[in-house]
Amino acid sequence: MPDDASPSNADQRRLYDQVASHIARLIEQGTLRPGDRIPSVRRMRGQMSVSLSTVTHAYRLLESRGLIEARPKSGYFVRDTAFRVPPPPKASRSNIRPLRVNVSRLSRRLHDVLASPEVIKLGAVVPDVELLPMQRINRLLMQTLQRFPEMGHRYDVPIGHAPLRHEIARRMIDAGAEVSPDEIVTTTGASEAVYLALHAALRPGDTVAVESPSYFGILEKLETTGIRVIEVACDPEVGVDVDAIERLAQEGRIQGAVVVANFNNPLGCRMPDDAKKRLVDVMCQHQLPLIEDDIFGELHFDTGVRPKALKAFDRDGFVLYCSSFSKTISPGLRVGWCAPGIYQDAFVQAKIAINPAGSIAMQAAAAKYLETAGYDLHLRRLRRTLHERTRIVASSVYEHFPEETRATAPQGGQVLWIELPRGFDSVQLFEEAAERNISVAPGVLFSPGDRFRNFLRLNCAIQANARVEQAIIELGRLAKKQLAM
């Protein structure tokens, strides 16, 4: 298939699976042994008559599944010790009926469980403090306040701290997006950025397309703003069905879309660049806002360059790009931002009405950290650690959960999406686990249509210790017990 072709999600997955299955068979048969180098991307492209991007994606999937590993400037090699992980879930289906969101009650219950310091936080998407540059940020914050003692006691301007906006604009070059500092507005985390983007670009009663499954934090904000949703099919490997969104836009059934193109929460999938470009083109053609949550964009597991954001393909300003440093530097900083495009005036006005000023001291400390080479070094370590821990959790699920269990092979981020047999109730498991000081996120939280009851999400940015391993063993025991009843 030519490199410039635009196959459907199903076609893309079929091609990736063909390449990945071919290499997996060679490893299983012993043709490729631990330590052997596998064919280069270009060589495999010729052998399989597929595009470079198809081979690259297949190799990333094999890496996520623990079969191969990338070595800088050397290529891909069969891992010395391959993890055994569950097979991936199937793609979801679209539900074109507009729905009102109602997930806040169960979400509040999850937050109540997570509030206990004794709980093992497999249900949160919060990185362990040991993974964060805590001491470095603390020193920068103290230095900032010592040098500018008034900084912690005055209001910031609504658009945000200028040095931080400059550093964010510089970082966004890596995501393929050319955004000036004046086109960026800082926020109190990515949650506020998404909430303000909804206020700026949409109105109560509007309908937006969302991925299915979709992060419940996004669904909560849609519920609060009175915006209805249409759930669009999402493939665990290549992301949202662009064809479906295009049909909805053509029929006038949606007034916008909210998409996590890089490492969807909970699937961990990454849209190919051609699909990203096509999605942006569709939304721009119909002059519809596209809200992008790219909070995991820096946390890719391969050794290549950072994946492009949807914003990289935005030429007309219809993409409202939202992100933060909560998953990479510190959730306690509460430093996020939005590049709202043509909606900037409305975005700033919404910010003034809701929360006109963030912490200048926190923004200044983040800006100082971004100026140094230490941030990129930290990211490289963090990516390796998250990749390894995700595979450890997946391997533990394979070993201890019911035999029919499926799980994603995330290409980045920090979560694992697990599918159990039909009839399984993840809400029941959630309550039983909470009684044992273990938290999980039940699958129904990720859909306004009561879907995914037999799914659950686990956090992998957590300490790899005996207590966590025992918690996963206990979850598997509870799951087996429920299915046996």
Secondary structure, 3 states (H helix, E strand, C coil): CCCCCCCCHHHHHHHHHHHHHHHHHHHHHCCCCCCCECCCHHHHHHHHCCCHHHHHHHHHHHHHCCCEEEECCCEEEECCCCCCCCCCCCCCCCEEEEECCCCHHHHHHHHHHHCCCCCEECCCCCCCHHHCCHHHHHHHHHHHHHHCHHHHHCCCCCCCCHHHHHHHHHHHCCCCCCCCHHHCEEECHHHHHHHHHHHHHCCCCCEEEEEECCCHHHHHHHHHHCCEEEEEEEECCCEECHHHHHHHHHCCCCCEEEECCECCCCCCCECCHHHHHHHHHHHHHCCCCEEEECCCCCCECCCCCCCCCHHHHCCCCCEEEEEECCCCCCHHHCCEEEECHHHHHHHHHHHHHHCCCCCHHHHHHHHHHHHCCHHHHHHHHHHHHHHHHHHHHHHHHHHHCCCCCEECCCCECCEEEEECCCCCCHHHHHHHHHCCCEECEEHHHHCCCCCCCCEEEEECCCCCCHHHHHHHHHHHHHHHHHHHC
